[in-house]
């Protein structure tokens, strides 16, 4: 993969970078259906892009965080 397409993937995902950090925020509805814990099959494309960025750009520790929201009916 060339630098242009890697930069395109980073731009598409809204990745923010500094000299030491890459931040990618994904909306929960991209990965999960409401009130479910299984990752959507179509989320594989997005996660593959995240994996590409990690593989090509990471130079140290990697921290992956996740959060849930409680919505009451």
N, C-alpha and C positions, 0 to 999 in steps of 0.2 A: 504494500500500500504506500502510495506516495504522500508527501507532506500536504499537498493541496487537498486530497480527499480526507486525510486525517483531520485537517483543520476544518473541513466542511462538516464532518461528523461532530466535531466539538461544537461548532457553531449551531448545528441543527439541534443538539441537546441543550444548548444554552450554557455550556461549560464556562466557568469563570476560572481564570488562572492568575497566579502570581509566580514569583520565582520559586516558591516552595510548596504551593498548594494548587490542586485542581478540585473545584467544587462542581458537582453535577446534582441538581435537584430535579427529581422526577415526581410528577403528580401521581397520587395514589390511584386515580382511575385509569392511568396508563397501564398499571401492573395488576390491579386487583378489581374484581367486581365488588359492589357494595355488600358489606356484611359477609365477605368470604375471605379465606386465607390462602386459597390456591392462586398461584400466578396464572394470569391469562395466557393461553397459547400464543396469541399475537404479540405478547410482551417480549417474546424471544428476540425479535428484531432489535428492539430498544436495548435489551440487556446485552446483546451481542455487540452493539455499538459502545456501550459502557465498557465491556470487556476489552474491546479494541483499544480504547483510550488508556485503560489501565496497563495493558500489555505494552503499548508503545511509549507511554509517557511517564509511568511511575518509576521513581528512582529511590524509593525508600519504603517506609511503612505505609500501609493502606488502611484507612478507617472507613467502614461502611456503616451508616446509621439508618435506622428505620423508625418510623413513628406511626402510631395509630390514632385515630380520632374516634371518640365515643359520640355517637349520634343516637339520641333517644327518640322513640316514636310515641 
